[in-house]
Amino acid sequence: MLSALLGLVGPEERIVLAEDSAELRPDHPHVVRLETRPANQEGAGLVTLEDLVRQALRMRPDRLVVGEVRGPEVVHLLAALNTGHEGSGTVHANAAADVPARLEALGTAAGLDRFALHSQLAAALSVVLHLVRDRNGRRRIAEVHVLERDPSGLVRTVPALRWGPEAFARERGWQRLRELLRNADGDRPREGIGR
């Protein structure tokens, strides 16, 4: 899914991918791939995902993508997304609503306090796509959520689209998602989404 979405990025934009193992293969003319490396027998040469995210910013990416966020790199990714870099990452969570808690756990383990993480998260991310694997082994989008702050300042997700028996059903966050799509597409709403 992420590879397909990256293939839609304009050809003039540079995409920098940071991954533990090269899995993403977007059909795009301007991709820089970075991959982690274990230490050698002497314990030297280790390159972590956190290192790659920091170094990727020096490459002037238009889009920074982290293949799977599962450690302290979350701090650097959120910082990058808050300093004018577009991008995304994948994270394992049970549902879209669980993504803020998962990122909070990763951020806390990396030394970022709860409210700092939620402030970074609120400014960095707009939409969460939750994928599931069906009985045939195919992955599909189960739900799309938008992010908002609750009165305490913490980020939570709000359902915008949820897959129903035959199509997506619009949920409470649909209007916000529609606004985001309109802004991303030159003020032209995408009416077909959610029908």
GIUR-V67514 format. One record per residue. N is the residue number from 1. RES is the residue in one letter. PHI is phi in whole degrees, -180 to 180 (none if undefined). Layout:
n & res & phi
N & RES & PHI
N & RES & PHI
This chain:
n & res & phi
1 & M & none
2 & L & -64
3 & S & -60
4 & A & -64
5 & L & -65
6 & L & -66
7 & G & -65
8 & L & -87
9 & V & -67
10 & G & -54
11 & P & -65
12 & E & -82
13 & E & -92
14 & R & -93
15 & I & -105
16 & V & -113
17 & L & -102
18 & A & -121
19 & E & -141
20 & D & -70
21 & S & -139
22 & A & -67
23 & E & -116
24 & L & -78
25 & R & -134
26 & P & -69
27 & D & -84
28 & H & -148
29 & P & -78
30 & H & -133
31 & V & -118
32 & V & -112
33 & R & -106
34 & L & -120
35 & E & -133
36 & T & -64
37 & R & -145
38 & P & -75
39 & A & -69
40 & N & -79
41 & Q & -63
42 & E & -85
43 & G & 85
44 & A & -107
45 & G & 90
46 & L & -62
47 & V & -127
48 & T & -94
49 & L & -64
50 & E & -61
51 & D & -59
52 & L & -64
53 & V & -64
54 & R & -63
55 & Q & -69
56 & A & -60
57 & L & -66
58 & R & -76
59 & M & -93
60 & R & 51
61 & P & -74
62 & D & -81
63 & R & -135
64 & L & -109
65 & V & -126
66 & V & -104
67 & G & -55
68 & E & -153
69 & V & -85
70 & R & -147
71 & G & -161
72 & P & -65
73 & E & -62
74 & V & -58
75 & V & -64
76 & H & -71
77 & L & -65
78 & L & -64
79 & A & -63
80 & A & -64
81 & L & -70
82 & N & -98
83 & T & -123
84 & G & 91
85 & H & -92
86 & E & -84
87 & G & 172
88 & S & -163
89 & G & -160
90 & T & -109
91 & V & -145
92 & H & -87
93 & A & -151
94 & N & -70
95 & A & -158
96 & A & -59
97 & A & -64
98 & D & -89
99 & V & -61
100 & P & -58
101 & A & -66
102 & R & -64
103 & L & -67
104 & E & -62
105 & A & -64
106 & L & -65
107 & G & -65
108 & T & -64
109 & A & -63
110 & A & -92
111 & G & 96
112 & L & -95
113 & D & -75
114 & R & -57
115 & F & -73
116 & A & -65
117 & L & -62
118 & H & -66
119 & S & -66
120 & Q & -63
121 & L & -63
122 & A & -61
123 & A & -85
124 & A & -96
125 & L & -114
126 & S & -121
127 & V & -137
128 & V & -121
129 & L & -102
130 & H & -106
131 & L & -100
132 & V & -129
133 & R & -105
134 & D & -82
135 & R & -66
136 & N & -89
137 & G & 88
138 & R & -85
139 & R & -93
140 & R & -149
141 & I & -77
142 & A & -94
143 & E & -159
144 & V & -125
145 & H & -120
146 & V & -106
147 & L & -105
148 & E & -149
149 & R & -91
150 & D & -89
151 & P & -58
152 & S & -82
153 & G & 97
154 & L & -83
155 & V & -88
156 & R & -136
157 & T & -98
158 & V & -125
159 & P & -60
160 & A & -113
161 & L & -138
162 & R & -136
163 & W & -69
164 & G & -105
165 & P & -59
166 & E & -134
167 & A & -162
168 & F & -76
169 & A & -107
170 & R & -75
171 & E & -120
172 & R & -56
173 & G & -86
174 & W & -58
175 & Q & -60
176 & R & -64
177 & L & -61
178 & R & -60
179 & E & -63
180 & L & -62
181 & L & -66
182 & R & -64
183 & N & -66
184 & A & -78
185 & D & -120
186 & G & 63
187 & D & 64
188 & R & -111
189 & P & -67
190 & R & -101
191 & E & -65
192 & G & -69
193 & I & -72
194 & G & 91
195 & R & -86
